[in-house]
Amino acid sequence: MTQDFKQQVIQIVTSIPSGEWISYGDVAVLAGRPRAARAVSSILKREGDALPWHRVVAKGGRISIKEPELRRIQIQKLESEGLVISRSGAIM
């Protein structure tokens, strides 16, 4: 993973408006590496506290975080921005 890619991901994620979301794959495409969705996830895991990481979700608007506490935090943050999350973890 290049430093340029990392900086592009950070810039894209930082620019996501409150109450909106984007998929890991879409971030990767916008950053110029369409097959790097997992790399986007890795960057957010390392840099997360400084970014609105909660606005990045899996394809189709699904919460993909498996760790229960982080999943709860992501859902809470998205709901506080006005998004509705189903029981299955899909953004409605």
TORKOL-4160 file (C-alpha; in steps of 0.2 Angstrom, whole numbers, padded with zeros to 4 digits, m for minus):
92
<pt num="1" X="0000" Y="0000" Z="0000"/>
<pt num="2" X="0007" Y="0017" Z="m0005"/>
<pt num="3" X="0007" Y="0033" Z="0005"/>
<pt num="4" X="m0002" Y="0041" Z="m0009"/>
<pt num="5" X="m0016" Y="0029" Z="m0008"/>
<pt num="6" X="m0017" Y="0030" Z="0011"/>
<pt num="7" X="m0018" Y="0049" Z="0009"/>
<pt num="8" X="m0032" Y="0048" Z="m0004"/>
<pt num="9" X="m0042" Y="0036" Z="0007"/>
<pt num="10" X="m0040" Y="0048" Z="0022"/>
<pt num="11" X="m0046" Y="0063" Z="0011"/>
<pt num="12" X="m0061" Y="0054" Z="0004"/>
<pt num="13" X="m0067" Y="0048" Z="0020"/>
<pt num="14" X="m0064" Y="0065" Z="0028"/>
<pt num="15" X="m0075" Y="0072" Z="0015"/>
<pt num="16" X="m0090" Y="0061" Z="0018"/>
<pt num="17" X="m0104" Y="0072" Z="0024"/>
<pt num="18" X="m0113" Y="0069" Z="0040"/>
<pt num="19" X="m0128" Y="0057" Z="0038"/>
<pt num="20" X="m0121" Y="0050" Z="0022"/>
<pt num="21" X="m0111" Y="0034" Z="0019"/>
<pt num="22" X="m0100" Y="0026" Z="0006"/>
<pt num="23" X="m0094" Y="0008" Z="0003"/>
<pt num="24" X="m0076" Y="0002" Z="0006"/>
<pt num="25" X="m0076" Y="m0003" Z="m0013"/>
<pt num="26" X="m0082" Y="0015" Z="m0018"/>
<pt num="27" X="m0068" Y="0023" Z="m0008"/>
<pt num="28" X="m0055" Y="0011" Z="m0016"/>
<pt num="29" X="m0062" Y="0016" Z="m0034"/>
<pt num="30" X="m0062" Y="0035" Z="m0029"/>
<pt num="31" X="m0044" Y="0032" Z="m0023"/>
<pt num="32" X="m0039" Y="0024" Z="m0039"/>
<pt num="33" X="m0037" Y="0006" Z="m0034"/>
<pt num="34" X="m0054" Y="m0002" Z="m0037"/>
<pt num="35" X="m0049" Y="m0019" Z="m0030"/>
<pt num="36" X="m0042" Y="m0012" Z="m0014"/>
<pt num="37" X="m0058" Y="m0012" Z="m0003"/>
<pt num="38" X="m0049" Y="m0023" Z="0010"/>
<pt num="39" X="m0034" Y="m0010" Z="0010"/>
<pt num="40" X="m0047" Y="0004" Z="0014"/>
<pt num="41" X="m0053" Y="m0006" Z="0029"/>
<pt num="42" X="m0035" Y="m0008" Z="0035"/>
<pt num="43" X="m0032" Y="0010" Z="0034"/>
<pt num="44" X="m0048" Y="0014" Z="0043"/>
<pt num="45" X="m0043" Y="0002" Z="0057"/>
<pt num="46" X="m0026" Y="0011" Z="0059"/>
<pt num="47" X="m0032" Y="0029" Z="0057"/>
<pt num="48" X="m0050" Y="0027" Z="0063"/>
<pt num="49" X="m0051" Y="0038" Z="0078"/>
<pt num="50" X="m0046" Y="0053" Z="0068"/>
<pt num="51" X="m0058" Y="0050" Z="0054"/>
<pt num="52" X="m0077" Y="0047" Z="0052"/>
<pt num="53" X="m0074" Y="0029" Z="0049"/>
<pt num="54" X="m0092" Y="0024" Z="0054"/>
<pt num="55" X="m0098" Y="0032" Z="0037"/>
<pt num="56" X="m0089" Y="0018" Z="0027"/>
<pt num="57" X="m0099" Y="0002" Z="0026"/>
<pt num="58" X="m0099" Y="m0014" Z="0016"/>
<pt num="59" X="m0106" Y="m0015" Z="m0002"/>
<pt num="60" X="m0125" Y="m0012" Z="m0002"/>
<pt num="61" X="m0125" Y="m0002" Z="0014"/>
<pt num="62" X="m0122" Y="m0016" Z="0026"/>
<pt num="63" X="m0113" Y="m0014" Z="0043"/>
<pt num="64" X="m0099" Y="m0027" Z="0041"/>
<pt num="65" X="m0089" Y="m0025" Z="0057"/>
<pt num="66" X="m0090" Y="m0042" Z="0067"/>
<pt num="67" X="m0083" Y="m0036" Z="0084"/>
<pt num="68" X="m0099" Y="m0032" Z="0094"/>
<pt num="69" X="m0093" Y="m0016" Z="0103"/>
<pt num="70" X="m0086" Y="m0008" Z="0087"/>
<pt num="71" X="m0102" Y="m0013" Z="0078"/>
<pt num="72" X="m0113" Y="m0005" Z="0091"/>
<pt num="73" X="m0103" Y="0011" Z="0091"/>
<pt num="74" X="m0104" Y="0012" Z="0072"/>
<pt num="75" X="m0123" Y="0009" Z="0072"/>
<pt num="76" X="m0125" Y="0022" Z="0086"/>
<pt num="77" X="m0114" Y="0035" Z="0076"/>
<pt num="78" X="m0124" Y="0032" Z="0060"/>
<pt num="79" X="m0141" Y="0033" Z="0069"/>
<pt num="80" X="m0135" Y="0049" Z="0078"/>
<pt num="81" X="m0133" Y="0057" Z="0061"/>
<pt num="82" X="m0151" Y="0052" Z="0056"/>
<pt num="83" X="m0148" Y="0035" Z="0047"/>
<pt num="84" X="m0159" Y="0021" Z="0050"/>
<pt num="85" X="m0151" Y="0004" Z="0053"/>
<pt num="86" X="m0161" Y="m0012" Z="0052"/>
<pt num="87" X="m0159" Y="m0027" Z="0064"/>
<pt num="88" X="m0149" Y="m0036" Z="0051"/>
<pt num="89" X="m0137" Y="m0021" Z="0050"/>
<pt num="90" X="m0142" Y="m0013" Z="0033"/>
<pt num="91" X="m0144" Y="0005" Z="0031"/>
<pt num="92" X="m0162" Y="0009" Z="0026"/>
